[in-house]
Amino acid sequence: MSTNATELLRHHQQVWNTTDSSSSSSSSLTVLFPNIHSTIGQTVLSCNLWLEQWGAWEWNLYLVAIVATLCFATIRALCHKAYGIDWYCFIHAIVSSLGSCACVYLDWYVAPYLTTTTTTSTTATTTMMMMSNTSSQPLFYQACLCAGPMTTLHRIVPSITLGYAVFDALDGLSMSWDFALHGLGTCFVMLYFLHYQATHIVVVFLIMEVSTIFLTIVRAEFFTNKMALANQLVFASTFFLFRIVLSPFLWFQLLQTMAQTKDRNEYQDCFPSTLFGVSVIFGILFHLLNLYWFVKIVKKAKRKLTGTEHIKANNALEELDKTTTINNEKKHV
């Protein structure tokens, strides 16, 4: 069981429940989760506590990655593309995107509102005071000052993605240079941050996987034309929101915070000198890839909406540049 911020979150959850039972929960929620519905925070905290009950805070992250690889290999073998869905990709997208969203939520809304309280854990008190004193600082400030992962989710989600990235790289090598680059880059980045015990820094960028949820079901056989079009529009929208807007914003926040802290002893004691350079180079790589793909997505969306290409035609990843005219519509209905 961890003795850092997860322990503190447990304390606040107890305060929350006590306050709620006395019919004055609004003030407590306003402090801890301002402008966010209480069930979101309750669910996130409960998930972390459940993981800790299974000892997840002590899990070996390399072992987590290996187990994840075996799980995805099993899913891939048993039901790889049943009903037109890439099931192992779909499951990874669900786990990684929801886990990342939870971590971003905790980093953004919870950490700044932790306040000093009495606790039997010296480490917990120190972490709590650090977060209280840095509440006005950038998003990644606590992480760059060696505060460590706030919760179990911050630790294990990137390890799960590392297990998945093995297949992402293998599939990419058989498809095209851009997908191969993405797969190999993902493997390297996740392994690098895992090796230096900095998974809590990279986990927030897995929020990009939100769009992948809709990509993996884009060829679902049970979709009608209207359902398929709606899913494609949601995919394009979430791709733009999470990969073109939000992810670069988070990346800029990270680089800004690293620039402010990389000369401090806390940063240098925890992270290698290469961390800043790796974050810059691979950030540029992934953002350029996303822009490259987004241009293709926009062109394909235009073809779909104008009727140049059938809704269900050429929707595989490797078919982004292919077109099928409306004259061939009957072949795809």
Buried (B, 14 or more C-beta within 10 A) or exposed (E): EBBBBBBBBBBBBEBBEEBBEEEEBEEBBEBBBEEBEBEBBBEBBEBBBEBBEEEBBEBEBEEBBBBBBEBBBEBBEEEEBEEBBBBBBBBBBBBBBBBBBBBBBBBEBBBBBBBEBEBEBEBBBEBBBBBBEBEEBBBBBBBBBBBBBBBBBBBBBBBBBBBBBBBBBBBBBEBBEBBBBBBBBBBBBBBBBBEBBBBBBBBBBBBBBBBBBBBBBBBBEEBEEEEBBBBBBBBBEBBBBBBBEBBBEBBEBBBBBBEBBBEEEEBEEBBEEEBBEBBBEBBEBBBEBBEEBBEEBEEBBEBBEEEEBBBBBBBEBEEBEEBBEEEEBEEBE
